[in-house]
């Protein structure tokens, strides 16, 4: 069952077309990897799903309904540099910001909001650090806070934007296991990543993007170099293609 459906989406920014005619769907239980070169439009596509950029053509549906900014059941884990870690705020209050769109600007969090935050922190193994200032956290802990912030919304769809950047291998493995578990718990997970080996090993599906979807299939069906050459604009002797030969 497809929870997230992107149909013929075109997005223009600054007078140029960033995405055109993008079709993509992600169902419950799927961990889909969105892969492409720099400038391919990966983050823009995530922002289109969130309703944060205007779609000039096509549609984005979650559970069959058009997305509304800050209202759709979509959790978003941005790249870590997008969060103000030097702001004097505790871990639990940072996670609560994930529910701000649902709570409203002039309302205080209620019991259900705090329960959702507590459950999200426990889910990522950060419950014992709820009162710690976010500025004192390690890189891996900060990434888990961002995941908890997205989960506090109790989403059906989870978007991950380069979640492994700058993390050591043990932390990457911990997060990979968590993302697999979340997909298995009836979430639809879409992740952008530059870790091609990890994506081929972990994801249930890979979508190659370069302004449009070049290929979309399970990893075992994407071992032919041709779609990767089209997506990344490289030749047949590119080091990139050596990855496919060892999979």
C-alpha positions, 0 to 999 in steps of 0.5 A: 500500500503506497502511503506517499505518492509523488505524481508528475511533480515539477518544481522551478526555483530561481527561474530554472527547473529543478525537478521535472515529471517526478513519479515516486511512491513509497509504501508502508514497510519500505525503506527507499533510498533516494540517490543522485549527484549533487544538484540532482534535486533530492532535498528539493523533492523532500521539501516538495513532499513537506509542502515547503516548496511550490509544485508547478505541476503534478501532485504530492499525496499522503494517505491519498490526500494533498499535503499541507505544510506542517499538517501532513503526517510526515516526519522530517529529519534534516541535515544536522547543520540545519538545527541551531545546536547552540540554542539553550534548549533541553533535549526534550524541548528540542524534540517538542519543536517537532510538534509545533505545527500541530500544537499551534504557535499560541498554545502550550504542549498538553499531556498527549504532546509530552507523552509523544515526546517521551515515547519518541526519545525512548524509541531512539534510546535517548530517554535518559538524556531528556533534560540535557542541553542539546549543546552538550550532545555528541554528533550521534546523539544529536542525530538521534534527537532529530529522529526523535523530533520527527517521530514525535509527530507520530508520522506515517511517512518519515523523510531522512536527508543525509542522516549519516553525514559526519557520523562514525561507523558504529553510529551509522550502524545503530541508525541503520538498524533503527530505520529498518525497524521503523520501516518494519513498524508500518512507516514509509521511509524515504532517505537521501544518502551519498552512501551508495554501498550502505543504500544498496545493502540496506534499502528495500528500493533505490530511486535514482534521481537527476531532476527526474527519476532515472530508475526505481527498483529493488537493489538486486535489479539495479546492478546494471551500470547503465541507469547509474551512468545516466543518473550521475552523468559518468562514463563506463570507466567511472570508479562509481561503477566499481561499487556495483561489481562487488555487490 
